[in-house]
Amino acid sequence: MTDQNRRKQMIYRSNHRGIKEMDIILGRYADEHVMRMSPDELNAFEVIMDEMDRDLLSWFTGEVKYPDHIDKVMFDKILIFTTKNARS
């Protein structure tokens, strides 16, 4: 798979999660950032995307702390972006 195809696939996967809240959180972030991410950032984002939606939602809402294998910098970037771009 080419780098460009990987990025497009990640954007698609981010927008078609199964839980609407995760489509919004990951999808909007991916739409805005995936095409410009470094390879390391892509890997960190992909680790997050491989998690179950219900777990992700509980981590992003702060109900449960995310586990140690999740990249803190990437998680925080997504959370900050989501908070700054929340639509009423």
PyMOL commands that set and color helices and strands:
alter all, ss='L'
color gray80, all
select helices_A, chain A and resi 3-15+20-36+39-49+53-60+72-84
alter helices_A, ss='H'
color red, helices_A
deselect
rebuild
show_as cartoon
